[in-house]
Amino acid sequence: MTPKLVSRLPEVGLTVFTVMSQLAVQHKAINLGQGFPDFECDPRLPALVTEAMRAGHNQYAPMTGLPALREAIAAKVAASYGHAYDAEREVTVTAGATQALLTAILAAVHPGDEVIVLEPTYDSYVPAIRLAGGIPVPVQLRPGDYGVPWDKVRNAITPRTRMIALNSPHNPSGAVFSSADLDALEAMVKGTNILLLSDEVYEHIIFDGREHQSMARRPALAERSFVVSSFGKTFHVTGWKIGYCCAPVDLSTEFRKVHQFNVFAVSHPMQWALAQYLKDPTPSLNLPAFYQAKRDRFRAGLKTSRFRLLDCAGTYFQVVDYSAISDETEEEFARRLTVDVGVAAIPLSAFYLQPVERKVVRFCFAKKEETLDRALEKLIKI
């Protein structure tokens, strides 16, 4: 008989992304739910991986990441945000952004510590906090525009607050931080021991001429921040699972203590390929226009539908209000959309500790034009 195991995460089952993707496959629906592209990456990237393998880069990479890649990351961050991270001591390559987020939380959060999360929140934050023995403290973003109610965040701070988890551009809403948001955050944490975990995986997917407000832009915020990003989102290679964390040396030291026993090293040939690829900044610089064209195409197609479009300032997600179509819960509507209409979406209620029903779902527009057009043809008939 198998010994009884007491679950560390008793409330966790399959993620909503897995459930909806399985449903999409089962019913042959167009999957605009899970956030991944259905198009290929730049062919130079796999060619560079092949080159790396043939050149013998097939053994363990250094635990902290290939030096050439860490230097390229530091140079990219400095060029983008003006902050000079020490590539040797303050940049760590990770097995995707999710591993970086978990590692930062395990390194910094002790049992009983409180971590403020802004809801709707990406689904890995809360389980990671609970695995560390921490207590997630939810603060809901404003309905409609998903802006941060900084007064409510301030009211949620207690002597036990260890960290605030931040995400901009924001998944699932597509909202982005403004400079005023960073002003408010900086004033709020000044003189405290609160750390910041800044999930910036969509940093280059930002629209209408906006400027990404990274924590790295502000020295007073950078000095207390784990800044996490992902090559998967930027270069259309989500399956590579390579990300990174930039943090001041004291935070990076603790981060690496956990990282070395969590993953130790990340794929060597892919790190080598990315280091070469980053020598040309053009792909990152062209990303806003690339995805804005897809966003605009998708939004234009939905204008004649019964869905109400919410603002999308960044990411490759579009949130829509379906209240003119149905009184169903968000999960019920998303399931029916998948089964009966043939287009999969994600209910935003899944991004809250306790489901919040506002009759909104999220579509992913990181798809080929023909995929978007086929989905739009179905959606405008509702």
Contacts in CASP RR format, 6 or more apart in sequence:
PFRMAT RR
TARGET T0000
AUTHOR 0000-0000-0000
METHOD contacts of the structure
MODEL  1
MTPKLVSRLPEVGLTVFTVMSQLAVQHKAINLGQGFPDFECDPRLPALVT
EAMRAGHNQYAPMTGLPALREAIAAKVAASYGHAYDAEREVTVTAGATQA
LLTAILAAVHPGDEVIVLEPTYDSYVPAIRLAGGIPVPVQLRPGDYGVPW
DKVRNAITPRTRMIALNSPHNPSGAVFSSADLDALEAMVKGTNILLLSDE
VYEHIIFDGREHQSMARRPALAERSFVVSSFGKTFHVTGWKIGYCCAPVD
LSTEFRKVHQFNVFAVSHPMQWALAQYLKDPTPSLNLPAFYQAKRDRFRA
GLKTSRFRLLDCAGTYFQVVDYSAISDETEEEFARRLTVDVGVAAIPLSA
FYLQPVERKVVRFCFAKKEETLDRALEKLIKI
8 130 0 8 1.000
8 131 0 8 1.000
9 127 0 8 1.000
9 130 0 8 1.000
9 131 0 8 1.000
12 127 0 8 1.000
15 123 0 8 1.000
16 123 0 8 1.000
16 346 0 8 1.000
16 347 0 8 1.000
16 350 0 8 1.000
17 33 0 8 1.000
17 34 0 8 1.000
17 35 0 8 1.000
17 123 0 8 1.000
17 346 0 8 1.000
20 31 0 8 1.000
20 33 0 8 1.000
20 34 0 8 1.000
20 334 0 8 1.000
20 338 0 8 1.000
20 344 0 8 1.000
20 345 0 8 1.000
20 346 0 8 1.000
21 31 0 8 1.000
21 33 0 8 1.000
21 34 0 8 1.000
21 344 0 8 1.000
23 29 0 8 1.000
23 335 0 8 1.000
23 338 0 8 1.000
23 339 0 8 1.000
23 344 0 8 1.000
24 30 0 8 1.000
24 31 0 8 1.000
24 33 0 8 1.000
24 338 0 8 1.000
24 342 0 8 1.000
24 344 0 8 1.000
25 31 0 8 1.000
27 338 0 8 1.000
27 339 0 8 1.000
27 342 0 8 1.000
28 342 0 8 1.000
29 338 0 8 1.000
29 339 0 8 1.000
29 341 0 8 1.000
29 342 0 8 1.000
29 343 0 8 1.000
29 344 0 8 1.000
30 342 0 8 1.000
30 343 0 8 1.000
30 344 0 8 1.000
30 371 0 8 1.000
30 374 0 8 1.000
30 375 0 8 1.000
30 378 0 8 1.000
31 38 0 8 1.000
31 344 0 8 1.000
31 364 0 8 1.000
32 343 0 8 1.000
32 344 0 8 1.000
32 345 0 8 1.000
32 363 0 8 1.000
32 364 0 8 1.000
32 365 0 8 1.000
32 367 0 8 1.000
32 375 0 8 1.000
33 344 0 8 1.000
33 345 0 8 1.000
33 346 0 8 1.000
33 362 0 8 1.000
33 363 0 8 1.000
33 364 0 8 1.000
34 344 0 8 1.000
34 346 0 8 1.000
34 364 0 8 1.000
35 238 0 8 1.000
35 316 0 8 1.000
35 317 0 8 1.000
35 364 0 8 1.000
35 366 0 8 1.000
36 238 0 8 1.000
36 239 0 8 1.000
36 364 0 8 1.000
36 366 0 8 1.000
37 236 0 8 1.000
37 238 0 8 1.000
37 366 0 8 1.000
37 367 0 8 1.000
38 366 0 8 1.000
38 367 0 8 1.000
38 368 0 8 1.000
38 371 0 8 1.000
39 236 0 8 1.000
39 367 0 8 1.000
39 368 0 8 1.000
40 236 0 8 1.000
41 235 0 8 1.000
41 236 0 8 1.000
41 237 0 8 1.000
42 235 0 8 1.000
42 236 0 8 1.000
42 277 0 8 1.000
42 283 0 8 1.000
44 277 0 8 1.000
45 235 0 8 1.000
45 237 0 8 1.000
45 273 0 8 1.000
45 274 0 8 1.000
45 277 0 8 1.000
46 273 0 8 1.000
48 272 0 8 1.000
48 273 0 8 1.000
48 276 0 8 1.000
48 277 0 8 1.000
49 269 0 8 1.000
49 270 0 8 1.000
49 272 0 8 1.000
49 273 0 8 1.000
51 273 0 8 1.000
52 268 0 8 1.000
52 269 0 8 1.000
52 270 0 8 1.000
52 272 0 8 1.000
52 273 0 8 1.000
53 269 0 8 1.000
55 272 0 8 1.000
57 268 0 8 1.000
57 269 0 8 1.000
57 272 0 8 1.000
58 268 0 8 1.000
58 269 0 8 1.000
59 268 0 8 1.000
60 264 0 8 1.000
60 265 0 8 1.000
60 268 0 8 1.000
61 93 0 8 1.000
61 265 0 8 1.000
61 266 0 8 1.000
61 267 0 8 1.000
61 268 0 8 1.000
61 271 0 8 1.000
62 265 0 8 1.000
63 256 0 8 1.000
63 259 0 8 1.000
63 260 0 8 1.000
63 264 0 8 1.000
63 265 0 8 1.000
64 70 0 8 1.000
64 91 0 8 1.000
64 92 0 8 1.000
64 93 0 8 1.000
64 256 0 8 1.000
64 259 0 8 1.000
65 92 0 8 1.000
65 93 0 8 1.000
65 265 0 8 1.000
65 266 0 8 1.000
65 271 0 8 1.000
66 93 0 8 1.000
66 268 0 8 1.000
66 271 0 8 1.000
66 272 0 8 1.000
66 275 0 8 1.000
67 87 0 8 1.000
67 88 0 8 1.000
68 272 0 8 1.000
68 275 0 8 1.000
69 93 0 8 1.000
69 271 0 8 1.000
69 272 0 8 1.000
69 274 0 8 1.000
69 275 0 8 1.000
69 278 0 8 1.000
70 87 0 8 1.000
70 88 0 8 1.000
70 91 0 8 1.000
70 92 0 8 1.000
70 93 0 8 1.000
70 244 0 8 1.000
71 87 0 8 1.000
71 275 0 8 1.000
72 274 0 8 1.000
72 275 0 8 1.000
72 278 0 8 1.000
72 279 0 8 1.000
73 85 0 8 1.000
73 87 0 8 1.000
73 91 0 8 1.000
73 93 0 8 1.000
73 244 0 8 1.000
73 246 0 8 1.000
73 278 0 8 1.000
74 84 0 8 1.000
74 85 0 8 1.000
74 86 0 8 1.000
74 87 0 8 1.000
74 90 0 8 1.000
74 91 0 8 1.000
74 246 0 8 1.000
75 278 0 8 1.000
76 278 0 8 1.000
76 281 0 8 1.000
76 284 0 8 1.000
77 83 0 8 1.000
77 85 0 8 1.000
77 214 0 8 1.000
77 216 0 8 1.000
77 227 0 8 1.000
77 246 0 8 1.000
78 84 0 8 1.000
78 85 0 8 1.000
79 281 0 8 1.000
80 203 0 8 1.000
80 212 0 8 1.000
80 214 0 8 1.000
80 216 0 8 1.000
81 212 0 8 1.000
81 214 0 8 1.000
81 216 0 8 1.000
81 217 0 8 1.000
82 216 0 8 1.000
82 217 0 8 1.000
83 214 0 8 1.000
83 216 0 8 1.000
83 217 0 8 1.000
83 219 0 8 1.000
83 222 0 8 1.000
85 91 0 8 1.000
85 216 0 8 1.000
85 246 0 8 1.000
86 249 0 8 1.000
89 249 0 8 1.000
89 252 0 8 1.000
89 253 0 8 1.000
90 246 0 8 1.000
90 247 0 8 1.000
90 248 0 8 1.000
90 249 0 8 1.000
90 252 0 8 1.000
91 244 0 8 1.000
91 245 0 8 1.000
91 246 0 8 1.000
91 252 0 8 1.000
92 100 0 8 1.000
92 244 0 8 1.000
92 245 0 8 1.000
92 247 0 8 1.000
92 252 0 8 1.000
92 255 0 8 1.000
92 256 0 8 1.000
92 259 0 8 1.000
93 242 0 8 1.000
93 243 0 8 1.000
93 244 0 8 1.000
93 266 0 8 1.000
93 271 0 8 1.000
94 100 0 8 1.000
94 103 0 8 1.000
94 228 0 8 1.000
94 242 0 8 1.000
94 243 0 8 1.000
94 244 0 8 1.000
94 245 0 8 1.000
94 259 0 8 1.000
94 263 0 8 1.000
94 266 0 8 1.000
95 241 0 8 1.000
95 242 0 8 1.000
95 243 0 8 1.000
95 263 0 8 1.000
95 266 0 8 1.000
96 230 0 8 1.000
96 232 0 8 1.000
96 241 0 8 1.000
96 242 0 8 1.000
96 243 0 8 1.000
96 266 0 8 1.000
97 199 0 8 1.000
97 201 0 8 1.000
97 228 0 8 1.000
97 229 0 8 1.000
97 230 0 8 1.000
97 233 0 8 1.000
97 243 0 8 1.000
98 124 0 8 1.000
99 241 0 8 1.000
99 243 0 8 1.000
99 262 0 8 1.000
99 263 0 8 1.000
100 226 0 8 1.000
100 228 0 8 1.000
100 243 0 8 1.000
100 244 0 8 1.000
100 245 0 8 1.000
101 124 0 8 1.000
101 125 0 8 1.000
101 128 0 8 1.000
101 197 0 8 1.000
101 199 0 8 1.000
101 228 0 8 1.000
102 124 0 8 1.000
102 128 0 8 1.000
102 131 0 8 1.000
102 262 0 8 1.000
103 245 0 8 1.000
103 255 0 8 1.000
103 258 0 8 1.000
103 259 0 8 1.000
103 262 0 8 1.000
103 263 0 8 1.000
104 197 0 8 1.000
104 226 0 8 1.000
104 228 0 8 1.000
104 245 0 8 1.000
104 247 0 8 1.000
104 255 0 8 1.000
105 115 0 8 1.000
105 125 0 8 1.000
105 128 0 8 1.000
105 129 0 8 1.000
105 131 0 8 1.000
105 132 0 8 1.000
105 163 0 8 1.000
105 197 0 8 1.000
106 128 0 8 1.000
106 131 0 8 1.000
106 132 0 8 1.000
106 258 0 8 1.000
106 262 0 8 1.000
107 251 0 8 1.000
107 254 0 8 1.000
107 255 0 8 1.000
107 257 0 8 1.000
107 258 0 8 1.000
108 162 0 8 1.000
108 163 0 8 1.000
108 195 0 8 1.000
108 197 0 8 1.000
108 226 0 8 1.000
108 251 0 8 1.000
108 254 0 8 1.000
109 115 0 8 1.000
109 129 0 8 1.000
109 132 0 8 1.000
109 133 0 8 1.000
109 134 0 8 1.000
109 162 0 8 1.000
109 163 0 8 1.000
110 132 0 8 1.000
110 133 0 8 1.000
110 134 0 8 1.000
110 162 0 8 1.000
111 132 0 8 1.000
111 133 0 8 1.000
111 134 0 8 1.000
112 133 0 8 1.000
112 134 0 8 1.000
112 135 0 8 1.000
112 160 0 8 1.000
113 132 0 8 1.000
113 133 0 8 1.000
113 134 0 8 1.000
113 135 0 8 1.000
113 160 0 8 1.000
113 161 0 8 1.000
113 162 0 8 1.000
113 163 0 8 1.000
114 134 0 8 1.000
114 135 0 8 1.000
114 136 0 8 1.000
114 137 0 8 1.000
114 158 0 8 1.000
114 160 0 8 1.000
114 161 0 8 1.000
114 162 0 8 1.000
115 125 0 8 1.000
115 129 0 8 1.000
115 134 0 8 1.000
115 135 0 8 1.000
115 136 0 8 1.000
115 137 0 8 1.000
115 161 0 8 1.000
115 162 0 8 1.000
115 163 0 8 1.000
115 164 0 8 1.000
115 165 0 8 1.000
115 197 0 8 1.000
116 137 0 8 1.000
116 138 0 8 1.000
116 139 0 8 1.000
116 153 0 8 1.000
116 156 0 8 1.000
116 157 0 8 1.000
116 161 0 8 1.000
116 163 0 8 1.000
116 164 0 8 1.000
116 165 0 8 1.000
117 125 0 8 1.000
117 126 0 8 1.000
117 129 0 8 1.000
117 136 0 8 1.000
117 137 0 8 1.000
117 138 0 8 1.000
117 139 0 8 1.000
117 165 0 8 1.000
117 353 0 8 1.000
118 138 0 8 1.000
118 139 0 8 1.000
118 140 0 8 1.000
118 141 0 8 1.000
118 148 0 8 1.000
118 153 0 8 1.000
118 165 0 8 1.000
118 166 0 8 1.000
118 167 0 8 1.000
119 138 0 8 1.000
119 139 0 8 1.000
119 140 0 8 1.000
119 141 0 8 1.000
119 351 0 8 1.000
119 352 0 8 1.000
119 353 0 8 1.000
119 356 0 8 1.000
120 141 0 8 1.000
120 146 0 8 1.000
120 172 0 8 1.000
120 173 0 8 1.000
120 348 0 8 1.000
120 351 0 8 1.000
120 352 0 8 1.000
120 356 0 8 1.000
121 138 0 8 1.000
121 165 0 8 1.000
121 167 0 8 1.000
121 351 0 8 1.000
121 352 0 8 1.000
122 167 0 8 1.000
122 171 0 8 1.000
122 172 0 8 1.000
122 199 0 8 1.000
122 351 0 8 1.000
123 350 0 8 1.000
123 351 0 8 1.000
125 136 0 8 1.000
125 165 0 8 1.000
126 136 0 8 1.000
126 353 0 8 1.000
129 135 0 8 1.000
129 136 0 8 1.000
129 165 0 8 1.000
130 136 0 8 1.000
134 162 0 8 1.000
135 160 0 8 1.000
136 353 0 8 1.000
137 156 0 8 1.000
137 161 0 8 1.000
138 352 0 8 1.000
138 353 0 8 1.000
139 149 0 8 1.000
139 152 0 8 1.000
139 153 0 8 1.000
139 156 0 8 1.000
140 149 0 8 1.000
140 152 0 8 1.000
140 352 0 8 1.000
140 356 0 8 1.000
141 147 0 8 1.000
141 148 0 8 1.000
141 149 0 8 1.000
141 170 0 8 1.000
141 173 0 8 1.000
141 175 0 8 1.000
142 148 0 8 1.000
142 149 0 8 1.000
143 358 0 8 1.000
144 310 0 8 1.000
145 175 0 8 1.000
145 310 0 8 1.000
145 311 0 8 1.000
146 170 0 8 1.000
146 173 0 8 1.000
146 174 0 8 1.000
146 175 0 8 1.000
146 310 0 8 1.000
147 175 0 8 1.000
148 177 0 8 1.000
148 181 0 8 1.000
148 184 0 8 1.000
150 181 0 8 1.000
150 184 0 8 1.000
150 185 0 8 1.000
150 188 0 8 1.000
153 164 0 8 1.000
153 188 0 8 1.000
154 188 0 8 1.000
157 188 0 8 1.000
157 192 0 8 1.000
157 194 0 8 1.000
161 192 0 8 1.000
161 194 0 8 1.000
162 193 0 8 1.000
162 194 0 8 1.000
162 195 0 8 1.000
163 194 0 8 1.000
163 195 0 8 1.000
163 196 0 8 1.000
163 197 0 8 1.000
164 185 0 8 1.000
164 189 0 8 1.000
164 194 0 8 1.000
164 195 0 8 1.000
164 196 0 8 1.000
164 197 0 8 1.000
165 197 0 8 1.000
165 199 0 8 1.000
166 177 0 8 1.000
166 185 0 8 1.000
166 196 0 8 1.000
166 197 0 8 1.000
166 198 0 8 1.000
166 199 0 8 1.000
166 215 0 8 1.000
167 198 0 8 1.000
167 199 0 8 1.000
167 200 0 8 1.000
168 175 0 8 1.000
168 176 0 8 1.000
168 177 0 8 1.000
168 181 0 8 1.000
168 198 0 8 1.000
168 200 0 8 1.000
168 212 0 8 1.000
168 213 0 8 1.000
169 175 0 8 1.000
169 176 0 8 1.000
169 202 0 8 1.000
169 203 0 8 1.000
169 205 0 8 1.000
169 206 0 8 1.000
169 212 0 8 1.000
169 313 0 8 1.000
169 314 0 8 1.000
169 315 0 8 1.000
170 176 0 8 1.000
170 314 0 8 1.000
170 315 0 8 1.000
171 201 0 8 1.000
171 202 0 8 1.000
171 315 0 8 1.000
171 317 0 8 1.000
172 315 0 8 1.000
172 317 0 8 1.000
172 319 0 8 1.000
172 346 0 8 1.000
172 348 0 8 1.000
172 351 0 8 1.000
172 362 0 8 1.000
173 310 0 8 1.000
173 317 0 8 1.000
173 319 0 8 1.000
173 348 0 8 1.000
174 311 0 8 1.000
174 312 0 8 1.000
174 313 0 8 1.000
174 314 0 8 1.000
174 315 0 8 1.000
174 317 0 8 1.000
174 319 0 8 1.000
175 311 0 8 1.000
175 313 0 8 1.000
175 314 0 8 1.000
176 206 0 8 1.000
176 210 0 8 1.000
176 212 0 8 1.000
176 213 0 8 1.000
176 313 0 8 1.000
176 314 0 8 1.000
177 213 0 8 1.000
178 213 0 8 1.000
179 213 0 8 1.000
181 213 0 8 1.000
182 213 0 8 1.000
182 215 0 8 1.000
182 217 0 8 1.000
182 218 0 8 1.000
182 221 0 8 1.000
185 196 0 8 1.000
185 221 0 8 1.000
186 218 0 8 1.000
186 220 0 8 1.000
186 221 0 8 1.000
189 196 0 8 1.000
189 221 0 8 1.000
189 224 0 8 1.000
190 220 0 8 1.000
194 224 0 8 1.000
195 224 0 8 1.000
195 225 0 8 1.000
195 226 0 8 1.000
195 251 0 8 1.000
196 215 0 8 1.000
196 221 0 8 1.000
196 224 0 8 1.000
196 225 0 8 1.000
196 226 0 8 1.000
197 225 0 8 1.000
197 226 0 8 1.000
197 228 0 8 1.000
198 214 0 8 1.000
198 215 0 8 1.000
198 225 0 8 1.000
198 226 0 8 1.000
198 227 0 8 1.000
198 228 0 8 1.000
199 228 0 8 1.000
200 212 0 8 1.000
200 214 0 8 1.000
200 215 0 8 1.000
200 227 0 8 1.000
200 228 0 8 1.000
200 229 0 8 1.000
201 228 0 8 1.000
201 229 0 8 1.000
201 230 0 8 1.000
201 232 0 8 1.000
201 233 0 8 1.000
202 233 0 8 1.000
202 314 0 8 1.000
202 315 0 8 1.000
202 316 0 8 1.000
203 212 0 8 1.000
203 214 0 8 1.000
203 229 0 8 1.000
203 234 0 8 1.000
204 212 0 8 1.000
204 233 0 8 1.000
204 234 0 8 1.000
204 284 0 8 1.000
204 287 0 8 1.000
204 288 0 8 1.000
205 233 0 8 1.000
205 234 0 8 1.000
205 287 0 8 1.000
205 288 0 8 1.000
205 291 0 8 1.000
205 314 0 8 1.000
205 315 0 8 1.000
205 316 0 8 1.000
206 212 0 8 1.000
206 288 0 8 1.000
206 313 0 8 1.000
206 314 0 8 1.000
207 288 0 8 1.000
207 291 0 8 1.000
207 292 0 8 1.000
207 295 0 8 1.000
207 312 0 8 1.000
207 313 0 8 1.000
207 314 0 8 1.000
208 292 0 8 1.000
208 313 0 8 1.000
209 288 0 8 1.000
210 313 0 8 1.000
210 314 0 8 1.000
214 227 0 8 1.000
215 221 0 8 1.000
215 222 0 8 1.000
215 225 0 8 1.000
215 227 0 8 1.000
216 222 0 8 1.000
216 225 0 8 1.000
216 227 0 8 1.000
216 246 0 8 1.000
222 248 0 8 1.000
223 248 0 8 1.000
224 248 0 8 1.000
224 251 0 8 1.000
225 247 0 8 1.000
225 251 0 8 1.000
226 245 0 8 1.000
226 246 0 8 1.000
226 247 0 8 1.000
226 251 0 8 1.000
226 255 0 8 1.000
227 245 0 8 1.000
227 246 0 8 1.000
227 247 0 8 1.000
228 243 0 8 1.000
228 244 0 8 1.000
228 245 0 8 1.000
229 243 0 8 1.000
229 244 0 8 1.000
229 246 0 8 1.000
230 242 0 8 1.000
230 243 0 8 1.000
230 244 0 8 1.000
231 237 0 8 1.000
231 240 0 8 1.000
231 242 0 8 1.000
231 243 0 8 1.000
231 244 0 8 1.000
231 274 0 8 1.000
232 238 0 8 1.000
232 239 0 8 1.000
232 240 0 8 1.000
232 241 0 8 1.000
232 242 0 8 1.000
232 243 0 8 1.000
234 283 0 8 1.000
234 284 0 8 1.000
234 287 0 8 1.000
235 274 0 8 1.000
235 277 0 8 1.000
235 283 0 8 1.000
236 366 0 8 1.000
240 267 0 8 1.000
240 270 0 8 1.000
242 266 0 8 1.000
242 267 0 8 1.000
242 270 0 8 1.000
242 271 0 8 1.000
242 274 0 8 1.000
243 266 0 8 1.000
245 252 0 8 1.000
245 255 0 8 1.000
247 255 0 8 1.000
277 283 0 8 1.000
291 314 0 8 1.000
291 316 0 8 1.000
291 365 0 8 1.000
291 366 0 8 1.000
294 316 0 8 1.000
294 365 0 8 1.000
294 366 0 8 1.000
294 367 0 8 1.000
294 369 0 8 1.000
294 372 0 8 1.000
295 312 0 8 1.000
295 314 0 8 1.000
295 316 0 8 1.000
295 318 0 8 1.000
295 365 0 8 1.000
297 365 0 8 1.000
297 369 0 8 1.000
297 372 0 8 1.000
298 318 0 8 1.000
298 363 0 8 1.000
298 365 0 8 1.000
298 372 0 8 1.000
298 376 0 8 1.000
299 309 0 8 1.000
299 312 0 8 1.000
299 318 0 8 1.000
301 376 0 8 1.000
301 380 0 8 1.000
302 309 0 8 1.000
302 318 0 8 1.000
302 320 0 8 1.000
302 376 0 8 1.000
302 379 0 8 1.000
302 380 0 8 1.000
303 309 0 8 1.000
304 380 0 8 1.000
305 379 0 8 1.000
305 380 0 8 1.000
305 382 0 8 1.000
306 322 0 8 1.000
306 324 0 8 1.000
306 325 0 8 1.000
306 382 0 8 1.000
307 320 0 8 1.000
307 321 0 8 1.000
307 322 0 8 1.000
307 324 0 8 1.000
307 325 0 8 1.000
307 379 0 8 1.000
307 382 0 8 1.000
308 320 0 8 1.000
308 321 0 8 1.000
308 322 0 8 1.000
308 323 0 8 1.000
308 324 0 8 1.000
309 318 0 8 1.000
309 320 0 8 1.000
309 321 0 8 1.000
310 318 0 8 1.000
310 319 0 8 1.000
310 320 0 8 1.000
310 321 0 8 1.000
310 360 0 8 1.000
312 318 0 8 1.000
312 319 0 8 1.000
316 364 0 8 1.000
316 365 0 8 1.000
316 366 0 8 1.000
317 362 0 8 1.000
317 363 0 8 1.000
317 364 0 8 1.000
317 365 0 8 1.000
318 362 0 8 1.000
318 363 0 8 1.000
318 364 0 8 1.000
318 365 0 8 1.000
319 348 0 8 1.000
319 360 0 8 1.000
319 361 0 8 1.000
319 362 0 8 1.000
319 363 0 8 1.000
320 360 0 8 1.000
320 361 0 8 1.000
320 362 0 8 1.000
320 363 0 8 1.000
321 358 0 8 1.000
321 359 0 8 1.000
321 360 0 8 1.000
322 333 0 8 1.000
322 359 0 8 1.000
322 360 0 8 1.000
322 361 0 8 1.000
323 359 0 8 1.000
325 333 0 8 1.000
325 382 0 8 1.000
326 333 0 8 1.000
326 336 0 8 1.000
326 359 0 8 1.000
327 359 0 8 1.000
328 336 0 8 1.000
329 347 0 8 1.000
329 349 0 8 1.000
329 357 0 8 1.000
330 347 0 8 1.000
330 348 0 8 1.000
330 349 0 8 1.000
330 350 0 8 1.000
330 355 0 8 1.000
330 357 0 8 1.000
330 358 0 8 1.000
330 359 0 8 1.000
330 360 0 8 1.000
330 361 0 8 1.000
331 347 0 8 1.000
331 349 0 8 1.000
331 350 0 8 1.000
331 355 0 8 1.000
333 347 0 8 1.000
333 359 0 8 1.000
333 361 0 8 1.000
334 344 0 8 1.000
334 345 0 8 1.000
334 346 0 8 1.000
334 347 0 8 1.000
334 361 0 8 1.000
337 343 0 8 1.000
337 344 0 8 1.000
337 345 0 8 1.000
337 361 0 8 1.000
338 344 0 8 1.000
338 345 0 8 1.000
341 378 0 8 1.000
341 379 0 8 1.000
341 381 0 8 1.000
341 382 0 8 1.000
342 378 0 8 1.000
343 363 0 8 1.000
343 375 0 8 1.000
343 378 0 8 1.000
343 379 0 8 1.000
345 361 0 8 1.000
345 362 0 8 1.000
345 363 0 8 1.000
346 361 0 8 1.000
346 362 0 8 1.000
347 360 0 8 1.000
347 361 0 8 1.000
347 362 0 8 1.000
348 356 0 8 1.000
348 358 0 8 1.000
348 360 0 8 1.000
348 361 0 8 1.000
348 362 0 8 1.000
349 355 0 8 1.000
349 356 0 8 1.000
349 357 0 8 1.000
349 358 0 8 1.000
363 375 0 8 1.000
365 372 0 8 1.000
367 375 0 8 1.000
END
